Amino acid sequence: MQPITAPVPEHWSVQEVAARLHVSESTIRRRIAEGAFPGAFRVGRKLIRIPITDLEAYRRRQRYLGPSTEAPPRWDADDAHQAGGVA
């Protein structure tokens, strides 16, 4: 007898994709806007679904590109002042 396994969903929510990639939901939404998940679609007004094939392709691209060697932008007092914050 073969073990019973649950079917793998074809589409995942923004929350599920964010958890699998260890990033925030806003990062996933930004990536969708940038075109990283071309098959993403809305269900109603608020829900967004991302095809598992898009997630797999994204992971392959990230693995191929490797980690970024670029240093993160530096935030200093001038930036905080221009943004209306306090340094």
C-alpha positions in Angstrom: 0.0 0.0 0.0 1.3 3.5 -0.9 1.3 6.2 1.8 -1.4 8.9 1.4 0.0 12.3 0.7 -1.8 15.6 0.5 -1.7 17.2 -3.0 0.7 20.1 -3.4 -1.2 23.3 -4.2 -0.7 24.8 -7.6 -0.9 28.4 -6.3 0.4 29.9 -3.0 -0.6 33.0 -1.2 1.8 35.9 -0.7 2.2 34.9 3.0 3.1 31.3 2.0 5.7 32.4 -0.5 7.2 34.9 1.9 7.5 32.2 4.5 9.2 29.8 2.1 11.7 32.5 0.9 12.3 33.9 4.4 11.3 37.4 3.4 8.5 39.8 4.3 5.1 39.9 2.5 5.9 43.4 1.3 9.1 42.1 -0.4 6.9 39.5 -2.3 4.4 42.2 -3.3 7.4 44.4 -4.5 8.8 41.4 -6.5 5.3 40.9 -8.1 5.2 44.5 -9.1 8.7 44.2 -10.6 7.6 41.2 -12.6 9.5 38.4 -10.7 6.3 36.3 -10.5 4.6 36.9 -13.9 1.8 34.4 -13.3 0.6 36.0 -10.1 -3.0 36.9 -10.1 -5.7 38.4 -7.9 -8.6 36.5 -6.5 -11.1 39.2 -5.6 -9.9 42.6 -4.4 -7.3 41.5 -1.8 -6.1 38.0 -2.3 -3.1 37.4 -4.5 -2.0 33.9 -5.7 1.4 32.9 -7.1 1.8 29.8 -9.2 4.3 27.3 -7.7 6.0 27.2 -11.1 6.8 31.0 -10.7 8.2 30.3 -7.3 10.4 27.5 -8.6 11.6 29.7 -11.5 12.4 32.5 -9.0 14.4 30.2 -6.8 16.4 28.9 -9.8 17.2 32.5 -10.9 18.3 33.4 -7.4 20.5 30.4 -7.2 22.0 31.2 -10.6 22.7 34.8 -9.7 24.1 34.0 -6.3 24.2 36.4 -3.4 24.6 40.1 -4.1 28.1 41.4 -3.6 26.8 45.0 -3.6 26.9 46.7 -0.2 23.6 47.8 1.1 22.9 51.6 0.9 24.1 53.6 3.9 21.6 55.6 5.9 23.0 58.7 7.4 21.8 61.8 9.2 21.3 63.8 5.9 19.0 61.0 4.6 17.0 61.0 7.8 16.7 64.8 7.7 15.6 64.8 4.1 13.0 62.0 4.9 11.6 64.2 7.7 13.0 62.0 10.4 15.3 62.7 13.2 18.9 61.4 13.1 
